[in-house]
């Protein structure tokens, strides 16, 4: 369960990071995700490239999550 929470926090951080840099570095369908580094919930940092060839990574976007309704 801790890993699920870690991935959720990381995914949300990615969404925020990509929203901030999206106008500069737009990713098109089929493109490889740019490498990025985020703080880990267990201390240290996580880098997307550290999972390459080891684990599948899902980056999911919630368009209207956490917005005022």
Secondary structure as the mmCIF struct_conf table of DSSP 4:
data_model
#
loop_
_struct_conf.conf_type_id
_struct_conf.id
_struct_conf.beg_label_comp_id
_struct_conf.beg_label_asym_id
_struct_conf.beg_label_seq_id
_struct_conf.end_label_comp_id
_struct_conf.end_label_asym_id
_struct_conf.end_label_seq_id
HELX_RH_AL_P HELX_RH_AL_P1 UNK A 2 UNK A 21
TURN_TY1_P TURN_TY1_P1 UNK A 22 UNK A 24
BEND BEND1 UNK A 25 UNK A 25
TURN_TY1_P TURN_TY1_P2 UNK A 29 UNK A 30
HELX_LH_PP_P HELX_LH_PP_P1 UNK A 31 UNK A 35
STRN STRN1 UNK A 37 UNK A 39
TURN_TY1_P TURN_TY1_P3 UNK A 41 UNK A 42
BEND BEND2 UNK A 43 UNK A 44
STRN STRN2 UNK A 45 UNK A 47
HELX_RH_3T_P HELX_RH_3T_P1 UNK A 48 UNK A 51
TURN_TY1_P TURN_TY1_P4 UNK A 52 UNK A 54
BEND BEND3 UNK A 55 UNK A 55
BEND BEND4 UNK A 63 UNK A 64
TURN_TY1_P TURN_TY1_P5 UNK A 65 UNK A 66
BEND BEND5 UNK A 67 UNK A 67
#
